[in-house]
Amino acid sequence: MNLKSFETMDPHLLVGLINTELRNNASSLDDLCKTHGLNEKSLTDRLAGADYHFSMEAGQFR
């Protein structure tokens, strides 16, 4: 999955893609970002703009 264009994706679609990737292929948000070459702060800021925030407990954005 190519997530490099996350900055221009619809954030509601993006959160689903990111959560699916976290659930199925990544051990953590840090792992996901390193695997896909993403800037974690930029990703979390992009999703926060749509009121999605990372839950460490759940291991996903909500």
PyMOL CGO cylinders between C-alpha atoms (Angstrom):
from pymol import cmd
from pymol.cgo import CYLINDER

trace = [
    CYLINDER, 0.00, 0.00, 0.00, 1.39, 3.41, -0.96, 0.3, 1, 1, 1, 1, 1, 1,
    CYLINDER, 1.39, 3.41, -0.96, 0.66, 5.91, 1.79, 0.3, 1, 1, 1, 1, 1, 1,
    CYLINDER, 0.66, 5.91, 1.79, 3.17, 8.55, 0.66, 0.3, 1, 1, 1, 1, 1, 1,
    CYLINDER, 3.17, 8.55, 0.66, 0.37, 10.72, -0.73, 0.3, 1, 1, 1, 1, 1, 1,
    CYLINDER, 0.37, 10.72, -0.73, -1.37, 10.88, 2.66, 0.3, 1, 1, 1, 1, 1, 1,
    CYLINDER, -1.37, 10.88, 2.66, -1.18, 14.68, 2.73, 0.3, 1, 1, 1, 1, 1, 1,
    CYLINDER, -1.18, 14.68, 2.73, -3.64, 14.95, -0.16, 0.3, 1, 1, 1, 1, 1, 1,
    CYLINDER, -3.64, 14.95, -0.16, -5.89, 11.99, 0.71, 0.3, 1, 1, 1, 1, 1, 1,
    CYLINDER, -5.89, 11.99, 0.71, -9.34, 12.46, 2.15, 0.3, 1, 1, 1, 1, 1, 1,
    CYLINDER, -9.34, 12.46, 2.15, -8.69, 12.14, 5.91, 0.3, 1, 1, 1, 1, 1, 1,
    CYLINDER, -8.69, 12.14, 5.91, -11.71, 9.87, 6.43, 0.3, 1, 1, 1, 1, 1, 1,
    CYLINDER, -11.71, 9.87, 6.43, -10.36, 7.42, 3.86, 0.3, 1, 1, 1, 1, 1, 1,
    CYLINDER, -10.36, 7.42, 3.86, -6.84, 7.84, 5.22, 0.3, 1, 1, 1, 1, 1, 1,
    CYLINDER, -6.84, 7.84, 5.22, -7.81, 6.90, 8.77, 0.3, 1, 1, 1, 1, 1, 1,
    CYLINDER, -7.81, 6.90, 8.77, -9.33, 3.65, 7.52, 0.3, 1, 1, 1, 1, 1, 1,
    CYLINDER, -9.33, 3.65, 7.52, -6.21, 2.81, 5.51, 0.3, 1, 1, 1, 1, 1, 1,
    CYLINDER, -6.21, 2.81, 5.51, -3.89, 3.64, 8.40, 0.3, 1, 1, 1, 1, 1, 1,
    CYLINDER, -3.89, 3.64, 8.40, -5.92, 1.68, 10.96, 0.3, 1, 1, 1, 1, 1, 1,
    CYLINDER, -5.92, 1.68, 10.96, -6.07, -1.33, 8.64, 0.3, 1, 1, 1, 1, 1, 1,
    CYLINDER, -6.07, -1.33, 8.64, -2.32, -1.18, 8.14, 0.3, 1, 1, 1, 1, 1, 1,
    CYLINDER, -2.32, -1.18, 8.14, -1.77, -0.86, 11.91, 0.3, 1, 1, 1, 1, 1, 1,
    CYLINDER, -1.77, -0.86, 11.91, -4.01, -3.84, 12.59, 0.3, 1, 1, 1, 1, 1, 1,
    CYLINDER, -4.01, -3.84, 12.59, -2.65, -6.12, 9.87, 0.3, 1, 1, 1, 1, 1, 1,
    CYLINDER, -2.65, -6.12, 9.87, 0.97, -5.22, 9.15, 0.3, 1, 1, 1, 1, 1, 1,
    CYLINDER, 0.97, -5.22, 9.15, 2.56, -2.88, 11.70, 0.3, 1, 1, 1, 1, 1, 1,
    CYLINDER, 2.56, -2.88, 11.70, 3.54, -3.44, 15.31, 0.3, 1, 1, 1, 1, 1, 1,
    CYLINDER, 3.54, -3.44, 15.31, 3.17, 0.27, 16.16, 0.3, 1, 1, 1, 1, 1, 1,
    CYLINDER, 3.17, 0.27, 16.16, 2.60, 3.69, 14.66, 0.3, 1, 1, 1, 1, 1, 1,
    CYLINDER, 2.60, 3.69, 14.66, 6.37, 4.21, 14.64, 0.3, 1, 1, 1, 1, 1, 1,
    CYLINDER, 6.37, 4.21, 14.64, 6.83, 0.92, 12.75, 0.3, 1, 1, 1, 1, 1, 1,
    CYLINDER, 6.83, 0.92, 12.75, 4.18, 1.89, 10.20, 0.3, 1, 1, 1, 1, 1, 1,
    CYLINDER, 4.18, 1.89, 10.20, 5.81, 5.27, 9.58, 0.3, 1, 1, 1, 1, 1, 1,
    CYLINDER, 5.81, 5.27, 9.58, 9.30, 3.79, 9.23, 0.3, 1, 1, 1, 1, 1, 1,
    CYLINDER, 9.30, 3.79, 9.23, 8.07, 1.04, 6.90, 0.3, 1, 1, 1, 1, 1, 1,
    CYLINDER, 8.07, 1.04, 6.90, 6.29, 3.50, 4.61, 0.3, 1, 1, 1, 1, 1, 1,
    CYLINDER, 6.29, 3.50, 4.61, 8.78, 6.37, 4.93, 0.3, 1, 1, 1, 1, 1, 1,
    CYLINDER, 8.78, 6.37, 4.93, 6.23, 8.71, 6.52, 0.3, 1, 1, 1, 1, 1, 1,
    CYLINDER, 6.23, 8.71, 6.52, 6.77, 11.58, 8.90, 0.3, 1, 1, 1, 1, 1, 1,
    CYLINDER, 6.77, 11.58, 8.90, 4.84, 10.59, 12.02, 0.3, 1, 1, 1, 1, 1, 1,
    CYLINDER, 4.84, 10.59, 12.02, 4.13, 14.16, 13.14, 0.3, 1, 1, 1, 1, 1, 1,
    CYLINDER, 4.13, 14.16, 13.14, 2.83, 15.15, 9.69, 0.3, 1, 1, 1, 1, 1, 1,
    CYLINDER, 2.83, 15.15, 9.69, 0.59, 12.07, 9.62, 0.3, 1, 1, 1, 1, 1, 1,
    CYLINDER, 0.59, 12.07, 9.62, -0.81, 12.62, 13.11, 0.3, 1, 1, 1, 1, 1, 1,
    CYLINDER, -0.81, 12.62, 13.11, -1.31, 16.34, 12.40, 0.3, 1, 1, 1, 1, 1, 1,
    CYLINDER, -1.31, 16.34, 12.40, -3.16, 15.54, 9.17, 0.3, 1, 1, 1, 1, 1, 1,
    CYLINDER, -3.16, 15.54, 9.17, -5.52, 13.17, 10.97, 0.3, 1, 1, 1, 1, 1, 1,
    CYLINDER, -5.52, 13.17, 10.97, -5.90, 15.50, 13.96, 0.3, 1, 1, 1, 1, 1, 1,
    CYLINDER, -5.90, 15.50, 13.96, -7.19, 18.11, 11.52, 0.3, 1, 1, 1, 1, 1, 1,
    CYLINDER, -7.19, 18.11, 11.52, -10.15, 15.78, 10.95, 0.3, 1, 1, 1, 1, 1, 1,
    CYLINDER, -10.15, 15.78, 10.95, -10.44, 15.10, 14.72, 0.3, 1, 1, 1, 1, 1, 1,
    CYLINDER, -10.44, 15.10, 14.72, -8.79, 11.65, 14.62, 0.3, 1, 1, 1, 1, 1, 1,
    CYLINDER, -8.79, 11.65, 14.62, -6.27, 11.08, 17.39, 0.3, 1, 1, 1, 1, 1, 1,
    CYLINDER, -6.27, 11.08, 17.39, -4.01, 8.11, 18.04, 0.3, 1, 1, 1, 1, 1, 1,
    CYLINDER, -4.01, 8.11, 18.04, -4.98, 5.93, 20.98, 0.3, 1, 1, 1, 1, 1, 1,
    CYLINDER, -4.98, 5.93, 20.98, -1.99, 4.08, 22.41, 0.3, 1, 1, 1, 1, 1, 1,
    CYLINDER, -1.99, 4.08, 22.41, -4.39, 1.74, 24.25, 0.3, 1, 1, 1, 1, 1, 1,
    CYLINDER, -4.39, 1.74, 24.25, -6.25, 0.72, 21.12, 0.3, 1, 1, 1, 1, 1, 1,
    CYLINDER, -6.25, 0.72, 21.12, -3.27, 1.03, 18.78, 0.3, 1, 1, 1, 1, 1, 1,
    CYLINDER, -3.27, 1.03, 18.78, -5.35, 2.96, 16.28, 0.3, 1, 1, 1, 1, 1, 1,
    CYLINDER, -5.35, 2.96, 16.28, -6.73, 6.37, 15.39, 0.3, 1, 1, 1, 1, 1, 1,
    CYLINDER, -6.73, 6.37, 15.39, -10.17, 7.27, 16.73, 0.3, 1, 1, 1, 1, 1, 1,
]
cmd.load_cgo(trace, "trace")
